Amino acid sequence: MKIFTEIKERAERRKGGQAGLEKLLPAISSARQLIAMPDDRYLATMTKCINQAGFSWKVIENKWPEFEEAFYGFDLGKLGFLSPEQWEAYTNDRRVVRNWQKITALRQNVYFVQEVSGEHNGFGRFLAAWPATDQVGLMAYLHKHGSRLGGASAQWFLRRVGKDSFVLSSDVVTVLKSVGLDIAEKPTSKRDLKKVQEQFNAWHKETGLPISHLSRIAACSVGENYV
């Protein structure tokens, strides 16, 4: 039974047909594009995702030019030479979110990106080499070696830089549970994430579609997000 075909057909009915649904599918970067993206953009995207977690996305988006100014365009060389006192001064800088934990996360991720980039000749080359069929492994790596890059923050980071990836929104989880996956409402355990990865891999094999598109189509097939 072609389970995902039914999911896709339902999404198309809700989103104005095939053409309407295709307009909603996320862009996916090629390996060449991931490699070409400079390290400062990876650091900037990490920082945006971390700051939007538990906060208004719109507020962070509106303030983002000020973030770029305050943090020197996320230039790793400049940020790497800041003194502890300079980092602490950001807690009084109105251009950024004055949350010490999130400021500290940026400071730690400067060194994380530098280290990975040095080992792989670019952070993008590291991401490009990691197979989409093992996103769970990549997320575990980001969580272990980066700062505040667990859960949804890691998923949104991967999606925004164009890495082929799923995002476990509530609608996506609803679809996964509807096809028989015994997982939590917010899948975070290794057991649940393994099941999620296996299901997306099976759908990818069934349809030939990239995982990012499978994830978005699933999200569009349920919930209150009609056209």
Residue pairs with C-beta under 8 A, 6 or more apart in sequence:
2 206
3 179
3 203
3 206
4 203
4 206
4 207
4 209
4 214
4 217
5 207
7 175
7 217
7 218
7 221
8 21
8 207
8 217
8 221
10 221
10 222
11 21
11 217
11 218
11 220
11 221
12 18
12 20
12 21
14 220
14 221
14 225
14 226
14 227
15 21
15 24
15 220
15 226
15 227
16 227
20 227
21 217
21 220
24 216
24 220
25 212
25 213
25 216
25 217
26 159
26 212
26 213
26 216
27 162
28 162
28 163
28 164
28 210
28 212
28 213
29 37
29 161
29 162
29 163
31 128
31 129
33 162
34 124
34 125
34 127
34 128
34 161
34 162
34 163
35 122
35 124
35 125
35 128
36 124
37 124
37 161
39 76
39 113
39 114
39 117
39 122
39 123
39 124
40 73
40 74
40 75
40 76
41 74
41 161
42 113
42 123
42 124
42 127
42 161
43 74
43 76
43 79
43 106
43 109
43 110
43 113
44 67
44 68
44 73
44 74
45 157
45 160
45 161
46 106
46 109
46 113
46 146
46 149
46 153
46 157
47 67
47 71
47 74
47 105
47 106
47 109
48 60
48 64
48 67
48 160
49 153
49 154
49 156
49 157
49 160
50 102
50 105
50 106
50 148
50 149
50 153
51 60
51 67
51 97
51 99
51 102
52 60
52 156
53 148
53 152
53 153
55 97
60 67
60 97
63 95
63 96
63 97
66 95
66 96
67 95
67 96
68 74
69 95
70 90
70 93
70 95
70 96
71 79
71 96
71 106
72 78
72 79
76 110
76 113
76 114
79 106
79 107
79 110
80 110
80 111
80 114
82 107
87 103
87 104
87 107
90 96
90 98
90 103
91 98
91 99
91 100
91 103
92 98
96 103
101 148
102 148
104 147
105 147
105 148
106 147
108 146
108 147
109 146
109 147
109 149
112 145
112 146
112 147
113 123
115 145
116 123
116 126
116 145
117 123
117 126
119 126
120 126
120 129
127 138
127 158
127 161
127 163
130 137
130 138
130 163
132 163
132 164
132 165
132 204
132 210
132 211
133 197
133 201
133 204
133 211
134 197
135 158
135 165
135 166
135 197
135 200
135 211
136 190
136 193
136 194
136 196
136 197
138 158
139 150
139 154
139 155
139 158
139 193
142 149
142 150
142 154
142 157
143 149
143 150
143 151
143 154
149 157
151 188
152 167
152 168
155 165
155 166
155 167
155 168
156 167
158 165
159 165
159 167
159 212
164 210
164 211
164 212
165 211
165 212
165 215
166 172
166 196
166 200
166 211
166 212
166 214
166 215
167 215
167 219
168 186
168 187
168 196
169 219
170 185
170 223
171 218
171 219
171 220
171 221
171 222
171 223
171 225
172 215
172 218
172 219
173 183
173 185
173 186
173 187
174 222
174 223
175 218
175 219
175 221
175 222
176 183
176 187
176 196
176 199
176 218
177 183
178 222
179 199
181 195
181 196
181 199
182 195
183 192
183 195
183 196
184 192
187 193
187 195
187 196
200 211
200 214
200 215
203 209
203 214
204 210
204 211
204 214
207 214
209 217
219 225
